[in-house]
Amino acid sequence: MIKLALICLLVAAVAAILGFGGLAGTLVDIAIVLAVIALVLFAVFLVLGLKAGKKVRDSFD
């Protein structure tokens, strides 16, 4: 997901250089949304992983 956001930013930069301001702005907005979704998913999976790890550790005690 981060990779896709970086690709959108790269394409937005090229579009801005070539003068396509509307397209560049749209791609930047898409990249921001993708980055936020990736960060939220990272946080959710981090919490889930920590909880699962704690359950596994507790089962060995």
N, C-alpha and C positions, 0 to 999 in steps of 0.2 A: 504494500500500500504506500509506504514511504517512497519506494522506487517510482511508482506512478505519479506521486506528487512532484517528485524532482523532475520527471520527464515533462510534466505540465509546466513547471517553472521554466525549464529550458526552452520549450516551444514558445512560451509567452515572451521570453526575452528576445528570441529570434523574431517573433511577430512584431514586437515593439520596435526593434531596430528597423524592420522593413516598413513600418508606418501603419500597421494594423492595430491601432490602439484599442478598439472595441474587443477584438479577439484576444488581445493580450490581457486586458482587464478580466475578461471572462475566464481565461485559463488560470489566472492568478487566484481568482475566487474559487475555482474548482480545486486548485492545489491546496489552498487553505483548508477547505472542507475535508479533503482527503487526509491531510496532516492531522487535523483535529480528530477525525474518526480513528486514525491509526493510534494516536495517543490515548484515546479513551479505551480502545481495545487492549492496548498494552497494559493500562492500569487494571482493567478488569481481569485479564489473564494473570497478571502478577498477583493480585489478591487471591484468585482461585488457586494458583500454584502454591502460594504460601499456606493456604488453608489445607490443601491436599497434602503437602509436605508435613504439616504439623500432625495430621491424622496418621500418616504413615509412621512418623517418628514415635507418636504415642502408642501405636500398636506394637512396636518392638520393645517398649518398656515393661 
